[in-house]
């Protein structure tokens, strides 16, 4: 029996043809015409003036912060409910991540608490040059509110849109918010280049500097000349070819994920104490992952019991992100906590959501969940 994953890559003959075209073109090493085309098409799709294709979303976060001069004396507020890469990118610069709790309805950063965090840090004499909100499970954060806070405090906004390509809010696409934004094309994302990421910005100077740093900061000389510390962070031409095919199928892949979310809503509709997280108001989301919240005081069972049952059927399910302020590696960093993220971590379970799920796999998931619920009612 083949394992069912949360979000497996959705690859068709179109991707195979594009990759073969890149290989036959001779542009197998990093950079090449497919990278150029991928950058243009993503920038046009998102509505940003500049795009730089990189080896990962983490690399994009890191280089944006480096280009802004973020360093050891700086404190960078970010969401505590995120994947560790967000915090790691801040730590790479020597700066201190500051963890801000989330809104319980969306999982995105609590804007009022963000404002308070910046105010208090500044009152303590701390340098706060930038903030790093994330888009949780493919839902754009409240960037209108974030922009107001950023303007009032004079800080830059770096949007971590790793999970939200194809989502939008108030007419603006994910990846076009803030002073700069990043996307991830990791294997489990809505679109993938196997590994990879991208920086998006209207700031041409920022894009140029990130591009420069990503190729080991090599100066324009006939020999190898370096005045800055650089990084080997560029995307390969072969992976960009894969990304071009994926981007052309983005709308249909999101539609498939949205159909899964609707199906889960119907599946759990008669189970008191279980709700599909973020289902209300998700018309602008990309439905990257569908998660349920389980109130064990009502159900009599918790999310880990369902996860264990699914694992027994070789079906992957995963708790929501463990908040960064609870992670041993970052537990001593400053944090502004309400308990919202801890509640979501305790109650939440992400379920198979990928656009590559076949009808037979959907039936397997349905059978396993129905069997689990059947013995507990």
C-alpha positions as CSV (number, residue, x, y, z in Angstrom):
1,X,0.0,0.0,0.0
2,X,1.4,3.4,-1.0
3,X,1.8,6.0,1.7
4,X,-0.5,9.0,1.4
5,X,1.4,12.3,2.1
6,X,0.2,15.6,3.3
7,X,1.2,17.4,0.1
8,X,3.1,15.4,-2.4
9,X,4.4,17.0,-5.6
10,X,1.9,17.2,-8.4
11,X,4.0,16.4,-11.5
12,X,2.7,15.6,-15.0
13,X,4.2,15.0,-18.5
14,X,4.4,18.8,-18.9
15,X,6.9,19.1,-16.2
16,X,8.9,16.2,-17.7
17,X,8.9,17.8,-21.1
18,X,10.1,21.1,-19.6
19,X,12.9,19.5,-17.6
20,X,14.0,17.5,-20.7
21,X,14.0,20.7,-22.7
22,X,16.3,22.4,-20.1
23,X,18.7,19.4,-20.1
24,X,18.9,19.2,-23.9
25,X,19.5,23.0,-24.1
26,X,22.8,22.5,-22.4
27,X,21.8,24.9,-19.5
28,X,22.2,22.3,-16.8
29,X,24.2,24.4,-14.3
30,X,22.7,27.2,-12.3
31,X,21.2,30.1,-14.3
32,X,20.0,30.1,-17.8
33,X,17.0,31.0,-20.0
34,X,14.5,29.0,-17.9
35,X,15.6,30.9,-14.8
36,X,15.1,34.2,-16.6
37,X,11.7,33.1,-17.8
38,X,10.6,31.8,-14.4
39,X,11.5,35.0,-12.7
40,X,9.6,37.1,-15.3
41,X,6.5,34.9,-15.1
42,X,6.3,34.7,-11.3
43,X,6.9,38.5,-11.1
44,X,4.1,39.1,-13.6
45,X,1.8,36.7,-11.9
46,X,2.3,38.2,-8.5
47,X,2.5,41.8,-9.6
48,X,6.0,42.6,-8.4
49,X,8.6,44.5,-10.5
50,X,11.6,42.3,-9.7
51,X,12.1,38.6,-8.9
52,X,15.2,36.6,-8.0
53,X,15.1,32.8,-8.2
54,X,17.0,31.2,-5.4
55,X,17.8,27.8,-3.9
56,X,15.2,28.1,-1.2
57,X,12.7,30.4,0.5
58,X,15.1,30.5,3.5
59,X,17.8,31.8,1.2
60,X,15.5,34.5,0.0
61,X,14.7,35.6,3.6
62,X,18.3,35.5,4.6
63,X,19.5,37.6,1.6
64,X,16.8,40.2,2.0
65,X,17.8,40.7,5.7
66,X,21.5,40.8,4.8
67,X,20.9,43.4,2.1
68,X,19.0,45.5,4.5
69,X,22.0,45.5,6.8
70,X,20.3,43.4,9.6
71,X,22.8,42.3,12.1
72,X,23.7,41.3,15.7
73,X,22.3,44.5,17.3
74,X,18.9,44.1,15.8
75,X,15.6,42.6,17.0
76,X,13.2,41.3,14.4
77,X,9.6,40.6,15.3
78,X,8.1,37.6,13.6
79,X,5.2,35.2,14.1
80,X,5.7,32.5,16.6
81,X,3.4,30.2,14.6
82,X,5.7,29.4,11.7
83,X,8.2,26.9,10.4
84,X,11.6,27.2,11.9
85,X,13.2,28.5,8.7
86,X,11.6,31.9,9.3
87,X,13.4,32.3,12.7
88,X,16.6,30.7,11.3
89,X,16.9,33.2,8.6
90,X,16.9,36.0,11.2
91,X,19.4,34.1,13.4
92,X,21.8,33.6,10.4
93,X,22.3,37.4,10.4
94,X,23.1,37.4,14.1
95,X,19.9,39.3,14.8
96,X,17.5,38.2,17.5
97,X,14.1,36.9,16.5
98,X,11.2,38.2,18.6
99,X,8.2,35.9,18.6
100,X,4.7,37.5,18.4
101,X,1.6,35.4,19.0
102,X,-1.1,34.9,16.3
103,X,-4.7,35.6,15.8
104,X,-6.7,32.5,16.8
105,X,-9.0,32.7,13.8
106,X,-6.3,32.8,11.1
107,X,-3.0,31.7,12.6
108,X,-1.4,34.9,11.3
109,X,0.4,37.4,13.4
110,X,-1.6,39.4,15.9
111,X,-1.2,43.0,14.6
112,X,-2.1,44.7,17.8
113,X,0.4,42.6,19.7
114,X,3.0,43.3,17.0
115,X,2.5,47.0,17.6
116,X,3.0,46.5,21.3
117,X,6.1,44.4,20.8
118,X,7.8,47.1,18.6
119,X,6.8,49.8,21.1
120,X,8.2,48.0,24.1
121,X,11.4,46.9,22.4
122,X,12.0,50.5,21.3
123,X,11.3,51.8,24.8
124,X,14.1,49.4,26.0
125,X,16.5,51.0,23.5
126,X,16.4,48.0,21.1
127,X,16.9,48.4,17.4
128,X,13.9,47.2,15.4
129,X,14.5,47.9,11.7
130,X,12.2,45.3,10.2
131,X,9.4,42.9,10.8
132,X,8.8,39.5,9.3
133,X,5.1,38.4,9.1
134,X,4.1,35.0,7.6
135,X,1.1,33.8,5.6
136,X,-0.2,30.8,7.6
137,X,-1.3,27.7,5.6
138,X,-1.9,29.8,2.5
139,X,-3.9,32.7,4.0
140,X,-2.4,36.2,3.5
141,X,-1.8,38.1,6.7
142,X,-3.5,41.4,7.6
143,X,-1.1,43.4,5.5
144,X,-3.2,46.6,5.7
145,X,-2.9,46.5,9.5
146,X,0.8,45.5,9.3
147,X,1.5,48.4,6.9
148,X,0.0,50.9,9.3
149,X,2.2,49.5,12.2
150,X,5.3,49.5,10.0
151,X,4.7,53.1,8.8
152,X,4.1,54.3,12.4
153,X,7.3,52.8,13.6
154,X,9.4,53.3,10.4
155,X,10.3,49.6,9.9
156,X,10.6,47.5,6.7
157,X,8.2,44.6,6.1
158,X,9.5,41.3,4.7
159,X,6.6,39.1,3.9
160,X,7.2,35.3,4.3
161,X,4.7,34.1,1.7
162,X,6.4,30.7,1.5
163,X,3.0,28.9,1.8
164,X,0.7,31.3,-0.1
165,X,1.5,31.5,-3.8
166,X,-1.8,32.0,-5.6
167,X,-3.6,33.5,-2.5
168,X,-4.6,37.1,-2.5
169,X,-6.1,39.7,-0.2
170,X,-7.9,42.9,-1.0
171,X,-7.0,42.6,-4.7
172,X,-3.2,42.1,-4.0
173,X,-1.5,38.8,-4.7
174,X,0.6,37.0,-2.1
175,X,4.2,37.9,-2.7
176,X,3.4,41.5,-3.5
177,X,3.0,42.8,0.0
178,X,5.6,44.6,2.0
179,X,9.0,46.1,1.0
180,X,9.9,42.6,-0.2
181,X,8.4,39.1,0.0
182,X,9.6,35.5,-0.5
183,X,8.1,32.4,-1.9
184,X,9.0,28.8,-1.4
185,X,9.0,26.1,-4.1
186,X,9.8,23.2,-1.7
187,X,8.5,19.8,-2.7
188,X,5.4,20.1,-0.4
189,X,4.2,23.5,-1.6
190,X,1.4,24.3,-4.0
191,X,3.9,24.6,-6.8
192,X,7.4,23.0,-6.6
193,X,10.8,23.2,-8.2
194,X,11.9,20.3,-6.0
195,X,13.7,22.8,-3.9
196,X,13.8,26.5,-4.5
197,X,12.5,29.9,-3.6
198,X,12.2,33.5,-4.8
199,X,12.6,37.0,-3.6
200,X,10.0,39.5,-4.9
201,X,10.2,43.3,-4.6
202,X,9.6,46.6,-6.3
203,X,13.0,47.8,-5.1
204,X,15.3,47.2,-8.0
205,X,18.4,48.0,-5.9
206,X,17.4,45.3,-3.4
207,X,16.8,42.8,-6.1
208,X,20.2,43.5,-7.7
209,X,22.0,43.2,-4.5
210,X,20.3,39.9,-3.6
211,X,21.2,38.6,-7.1
212,X,24.8,39.7,-6.6
213,X,25.1,38.1,-3.1
214,X,23.5,34.8,-4.3
215,X,26.3,34.1,-6.8
216,X,29.1,34.5,-4.2
217,X,29.3,38.3,-4.5
218,X,31.6,38.1,-7.5
219,X,32.7,41.4,-8.8
220,X,32.6,42.2,-12.6
221,X,36.3,41.4,-13.2
222,X,38.0,38.9,-15.5
223,X,39.4,37.1,-12.4
224,X,37.6,36.2,-9.2
225,X,37.3,39.4,-7.2
226,X,35.2,39.6,-4.0
227,X,34.6,42.6,-1.7
228,X,31.6,41.2,0.2
229,X,30.8,37.8,1.7
230,X,28.6,36.0,-0.8
231,X,26.4,32.9,-0.9
232,X,25.8,30.0,-3.2
233,X,22.1,30.5,-3.3
234,X,21.0,30.7,-7.0
235,X,18.4,28.4,-8.5
236,X,19.4,25.9,-11.3
237,X,18.1,26.2,-14.8
238,X,16.7,22.7,-14.7
239,X,14.6,23.4,-11.5
240,X,13.3,26.6,-13.0
241,X,12.1,24.6,-16.0
242,X,10.1,22.5,-13.6
243,X,8.7,25.6,-12.0
244,X,7.6,27.1,-15.3
245,X,5.4,24.1,-15.9
246,X,4.1,24.1,-12.4
247,X,3.2,27.8,-12.6
248,X,1.1,27.2,-15.8
249,X,-1.0,24.8,-13.8
250,X,-1.3,26.8,-10.6
251,X,-5.0,27.7,-10.8
252,X,-6.1,24.1,-11.4
253,X,-3.9,22.8,-8.6
254,X,-5.4,25.4,-6.2
255,X,-8.9,24.4,-7.3
256,X,-8.1,20.8,-6.5
257,X,-6.9,21.7,-3.0
258,X,-10.0,23.8,-2.5
259,X,-12.2,20.8,-3.4
260,X,-10.4,18.8,-0.8
261,X,-11.1,21.4,1.9
262,X,-14.8,21.4,1.0
263,X,-14.8,17.6,1.1
264,X,-13.3,17.6,4.7
265,X,-15.9,20.2,5.7
266,X,-18.6,17.9,4.6
267,X,-16.9,14.8,6.1
268,X,-16.7,16.4,9.6
269,X,-20.0,18.3,9.4
270,X,-21.8,15.9,11.7
271,X,-19.0,15.6,14.3
272,X,-19.5,18.0,17.2
273,X,-16.2,19.5,18.4
274,X,-14.4,19.3,15.1
275,X,-14.1,22.3,12.8
276,X,-12.1,22.9,9.6
277,X,-9.6,25.5,10.5
278,X,-9.9,28.8,8.6
279,X,-12.8,27.6,6.5
280,X,-14.8,30.7,7.0
281,X,-13.5,33.5,4.8
282,X,-11.1,31.4,2.9
283,X,-12.2,32.4,-0.6
284,X,-8.9,34.3,-1.2
285,X,-6.7,31.5,0.3
286,X,-4.7,28.9,-1.8
287,X,-5.8,26.1,0.6
288,X,-2.2,24.8,0.8
289,X,-3.0,22.6,3.8
290,X,-6.4,21.8,5.3
291,X,-6.4,21.3,9.0
292,X,-9.0,20.5,11.6
293,X,-9.3,21.7,15.2
294,X,-10.4,19.2,17.7
295,X,-12.0,20.2,21.0
296,X,-11.5,17.1,23.1
297,X,-13.9,18.3,25.8
298,X,-16.6,17.8,23.2
299,X,-15.3,14.9,21.1
300,X,-13.8,12.8,23.9
301,X,-10.7,12.2,21.8
302,X,-7.8,14.4,20.7
303,X,-6.1,15.2,17.4
304,X,-3.2,12.8,18.2
305,X,-5.6,9.9,18.4
306,X,-6.8,10.7,14.9
307,X,-3.2,11.1,13.7
308,X,-2.3,7.7,15.2
309,X,-5.2,6.0,13.5
310,X,-4.4,7.6,10.1
311,X,-0.7,6.5,10.6
312,X,-2.0,3.0,11.0
313,X,-3.5,3.2,7.6
314,X,-0.2,4.6,6.2
315,X,-1.7,8.1,5.8
316,X,0.3,11.2,6.9
317,X,-1.2,13.8,9.2
318,X,0.7,16.3,11.2
319,X,0.1,18.7,14.1
320,X,0.2,22.4,13.3
321,X,3.5,24.2,13.7
322,X,4.9,24.0,17.2
323,X,5.3,27.7,18.2
324,X,8.8,29.0,18.0
325,X,8.8,30.3,21.6
326,X,8.3,26.6,22.7
327,X,11.2,25.3,20.6
328,X,14.2,24.5,22.7
329,X,16.6,26.3,20.3
330,X,14.6,29.6,20.6
331,X,12.9,29.3,24.0
332,X,15.2,32.0,25.5
333,X,14.3,34.7,22.9
334,X,11.9,37.5,23.6
335,X,8.3,36.7,23.0
336,X,4.9,38.3,23.2
337,X,2.4,35.5,23.9
338,X,-1.4,35.3,24.4
339,X,-1.7,31.5,24.2
340,X,-3.4,31.5,20.8
341,X,-0.6,29.7,19.0
342,X,-0.3,27.1,21.8
343,X,-4.0,26.4,21.6
344,X,-3.8,25.9,17.8
345,X,-0.8,23.6,18.3
346,X,-2.7,21.5,20.9
347,X,-5.9,21.3,18.9
348,X,-4.8,21.3,15.2
349,X,-4.1,18.5,12.8
350,X,-3.2,19.0,9.1
351,X,-4.6,16.4,6.8
352,X,-3.7,15.2,3.3
353,X,-4.4,18.2,1.0
354,X,-2.2,17.8,-2.1
355,X,-3.5,18.4,-5.6
356,X,-2.0,15.1,-6.7
357,X,-4.3,13.1,-4.4
358,X,-6.2,10.5,-6.6
359,X,-9.8,9.6,-6.2
360,X,-8.7,6.3,-4.7
361,X,-6.5,8.0,-2.2
362,X,-9.3,10.4,-1.2
363,X,-11.5,7.3,-0.6
364,X,-8.8,5.7,1.5
365,X,-8.6,8.8,3.7
366,X,-12.4,9.0,4.0
367,X,-12.6,5.3,4.9
368,X,-9.9,5.7,7.6
369,X,-11.5,8.8,9.1
370,X,-15.0,7.4,9.0
371,X,-13.8,4.2,10.7
372,X,-12.1,6.2,13.4
373,X,-15.2,8.4,14.0
374,X,-17.4,5.3,13.9
375,X,-15.9,3.6,17.0
376,X,-16.0,6.9,19.0
377,X,-19.6,7.8,18.6
